[in-house]
């Protein structure tokens, strides 16, 4: 038991470190960027540019400090919005005794689920040209169907227990049954899904930014940095490798952290 406890603690610490570095850079980095200086020649180092400069002569380290906030904030907002809609939809579908209501809620989501996420984002972006807020709404929209199905499946298993029927017979409110009992019983399932979903959302946000959806072509954004500097990868690798590693660290750290928390709750 002690060995497993140490392994779990180590995984938790590792997840915090790996996730904490890109989060700190994303959220606090812009506070440490001063006024932009004169641009140097492309792909140069020295003269205060200790990571060199990018393809248009901007300081790479300054771009790293500025480029994470859009990725992280949009991914977190999209994940939160997806669950904000998916939770009530899934709970209502699982707890209702009206088949027509369940069909009305879930069948449109099945249609939306059949469309590839990135394709839907690109199609809508071609018509509306969304900004960062629009990108967050789009990514949340394509994640709602799958999240709602996960919530419904987890809630249906809990709703079939005798305790829920007993609460109904006692005249308890729907809120008490849905949130007080069913919601609490599926926290582990939702926590596991949240880690995977945040990774998927981050992938969509970064890919959309890489393709120029939701951000300006010259924006300070980690995904845009990878796209714009990839042609000079062998001349100036830091402009591509550093933002790419930070995006990977976000996904790895998040999954390690969620796995460690779930393992701890399992042993508790």
C-alpha positions in Angstrom: 0.0 0.0 0.0 2.9 2.3 0.8 4.5 1.7 -2.6 1.2 2.5 -4.4 0.8 5.6 -2.2 4.3 6.8 -3.2 3.6 6.1 -6.9 0.4 8.1 -6.7 2.0 11.0 -4.9 4.9 11.0 -7.5 2.4 11.0 -10.4 0.5 13.9 -8.8 3.6 15.9 -8.2 4.9 15.2 -11.8 1.5 16.2 -13.2 1.5 19.4 -11.2 5.0 20.3 -12.4 4.4 19.5 -16.1 1.0 21.3 -16.1 2.2 24.1 -13.9 5.0 25.3 -16.2 2.8 26.1 -19.3 0.0 27.3 -17.2 2.2 29.8 -15.4 3.7 31.0 -18.7 0.3 31.3 -20.2 -1.4 33.2 -17.4 1.5 35.2 -15.9 3.8 35.5 -18.9 2.2 38.7 -20.4 2.9 40.5 -17.1 6.7 40.1 -17.7 6.8 41.4 -21.3 7.9 44.9 -21.6 7.5 47.3 -24.5 8.5 45.7 -27.8 12.0 46.6 -29.0 13.3 47.0 -32.5 12.9 43.9 -34.6 16.1 42.0 -35.4 16.9 40.2 -38.6 14.9 36.9 -38.9 16.2 33.9 -37.0 19.0 35.6 -35.1 20.2 35.1 -31.6 22.1 37.3 -29.2 21.5 41.0 -28.5 19.1 40.1 -25.7 17.2 37.5 -27.8 18.4 34.4 -25.9 15.9 32.1 -27.8 16.5 34.0 -31.0 13.9 35.7 -33.2 11.1 34.3 -35.3 10.6 34.6 -39.1 9.8 38.3 -38.9 12.4 39.2 -36.3 10.3 39.2 -33.2 11.8 37.9 -29.9 10.8 34.3 -29.5 10.9 34.4 -25.7 8.5 37.4 -25.7 6.2 35.5 -28.1 6.3 32.5 -25.8 5.3 34.6 -22.8 2.5 36.2 -24.8 1.2 33.2 -26.8 -0.1 30.8 -24.2 -3.0 32.8 -22.8 -5.2 32.6 -25.8 -4.7 28.8 -26.1 -5.3 28.0 -22.4 -8.2 30.4 -21.8 -10.0 29.3 -25.0 -9.5 25.6 -24.1 -10.6 26.0 -20.5 -13.6 28.2 -21.5 -14.7 25.7 -24.2 -14.4 22.7 -21.8 -16.5 24.5 -19.2 -19.1 25.6 -21.7 -19.4 22.1 -23.0 -20.1 20.7 -19.6 -22.4 23.6 -18.7 -24.7 22.5 -21.5 -24.0 18.7 -21.4 -24.7 18.2 -17.7 -28.3 19.3 -17.7 -29.0 17.6 -21.0 -27.6 14.3 -19.9 -29.2 14.4 -16.4 -32.6 15.2 -17.8 -32.4 12.5 -20.4 -31.3 9.9 -17.8 -33.9 10.8 -15.2 -37.0 11.5 -17.3 -39.7 8.9 -17.8 -40.9 10.7 -20.9 -39.4 8.9 -24.0 -40.3 11.8 -26.3 -38.4 14.2 -24.2 -35.3 12.0 -24.2 -35.5 11.7 -28.0 -36.0 15.4 -28.4 -32.9 16.1 -26.4 -30.5 13.4 -27.6 -31.3 12.8 -31.3 -30.2 16.3 -32.5 -26.9 15.7 -30.6 -26.4 12.4 -32.5 -26.7 14.2 -35.8 -24.1 16.8 -34.6 -21.9 14.0 -33.4 -21.8 12.5 -36.9 -20.1 15.5 -38.3 -16.3 15.6 -37.9 -15.4 18.3 -35.3 -12.6 20.0 -37.2 -14.7 20.0 -40.4 -17.6 21.7 -38.7 -15.3 24.3 -37.2 -13.7 25.0 -40.6 -17.1 25.2 -42.3 -18.5 27.7 -39.7 -15.3 29.7 -39.7 -15.5 30.1 -43.4 -18.8 31.8 -43.1 -18.6 33.7 -39.8 -14.8 34.3 -39.3 -15.0 33.9 -35.5 -12.7 35.5 -33.1 -11.4 33.9 -29.9 -14.9 34.0 -28.3 -16.4 32.5 -31.4 -13.7 29.8 -31.4 -14.5 28.9 -27.8 -18.2 28.6 -28.6 -17.5 26.5 -31.7 -15.2 24.1 -29.9 -17.7 23.8 -27.0 -20.5 23.1 -29.5 -18.7 20.2 -31.1 -17.9 18.7 -27.7 -21.4 18.9 -26.2 -22.9 15.8 -28.0 -20.2 13.4 -26.8 -20.1 15.0 -23.3 -23.9 14.7 -23.0 -23.8 11.0 -23.9 -21.1 10.4 -21.3 -23.2 12.2 -18.6 -26.4 10.4 -19.7 -24.7 7.0 -19.5 -23.2 7.6 -16.1 -26.4 9.2 -14.8 -28.6 6.3 -16.1 -26.6 3.8 -14.2 -27.0 5.8 -11.0 -30.7 6.5 -11.7 -31.5 2.8 -11.9 -30.5 2.3 -8.2 -33.2 1.7 -5.6 -32.1 4.8 -3.7 -33.4 7.0 -6.5 -36.7 5.3 -6.6 -36.9 5.7 -2.8 -36.2 9.4 -3.2 -39.0 9.7 -5.8 -41.5 7.9 -3.4 -40.5 10.3 -0.6 -41.4 13.2 -2.9 -37.9 14.6 -3.1 -37.3 17.4 -5.7 -35.7 16.7 -9.1 -32.8 18.8 -8.1 -32.2 16.8 -5.0 -32.2 13.5 -7.0 -30.2 14.8 -10.0 -27.6 16.8 -8.2 -27.6 15.6 -4.6 -27.5 11.8 -5.4 -27.0 11.0 -9.1 -24.6 13.9 -9.7 -22.4 13.0 -6.8 -22.3 9.3 -7.8 -20.8 10.0 -11.2 -18.0 12.4 -10.2 -15.3 9.9 -10.9 -16.6 9.2 -14.4 -16.9 12.9 -15.1 -13.4 13.6 -13.7 -11.9 10.9 -16.0 -13.8 12.3 -19.0 -12.7 15.9 -18.1 -9.0 15.0 -18.4 -9.5 13.4 -21.8 -11.9 16.1 -23.0 -9.6 18.9 -22.1 -6.9 17.2 -24.1 -9.2 16.9 -27.1 -10.4 20.5 -26.7 -6.8 21.7 -26.5 -6.0 19.8 -29.7 -8.9 21.4 -31.5 -8.1 24.9 -30.3 -4.4 24.5 -31.3 -5.3 23.0 -34.6 -7.8 25.7 -35.4 -5.2 28.4 -34.5 -2.7 26.5 -36.6 -5.1 26.8 -39.5 -5.7 30.4 -38.8 -9.3 30.0 -37.4 -10.1 32.4 -34.5 -6.7 34.2 -34.4 -4.9 36.7 -36.6 -2.2 35.3 -38.9 0.5 37.2 -37.0 -1.0 36.8 -33.5 1.1 35.9 -30.5 -0.2 32.3 -30.1 1.7 29.1 -29.5 0.0 27.2 -32.3 0.5 30.2 -34.7 4.2 30.2 -33.8 4.5 26.6 -34.8 2.8 27.2 -38.1 4.5 30.4 -39.0 8.1 29.3 -38.1 8.0 25.7 -39.3 9.7 26.5 -42.6 12.7 27.7 -40.7 12.8 24.8 -38.3 16.4 23.9 -39.0 17.6 27.5 -38.9 15.7 28.5 -35.7 14.3 25.4 -33.9 13.3 27.2 -30.7 10.6 29.2 -32.4 8.8 25.8 -33.2 10.0 23.4 -30.5 9.3 25.6 -27.4 5.7 26.4 -28.2 5.1 22.8 -29.4 6.5 21.3 -26.2 4.4 23.7 -24.1 1.2 22.5 -25.8 2.3 18.9 -25.3 3.0 19.6 -21.6 -0.5 21.0 -21.1 -2.0 17.8 -22.3 0.4 15.4 -20.6 0.3 17.3 -17.3 -3.5 17.5 -17.3 -3.9 13.7 -17.9 -1.3 12.9 -15.2 -3.0 15.1 -12.7 -6.5 13.7 -13.4 -5.1 10.1 -13.3 -3.4 10.8 -9.9 -6.6 12.4 -8.4 -8.7 9.5 -9.6 -6.3 6.9 -8.2 -6.3 8.7 -4.9 -10.1 8.7 -4.8 -10.2 5.0 -5.7 -8.0 4.1 -2.8 -9.9 6.4 -0.4 
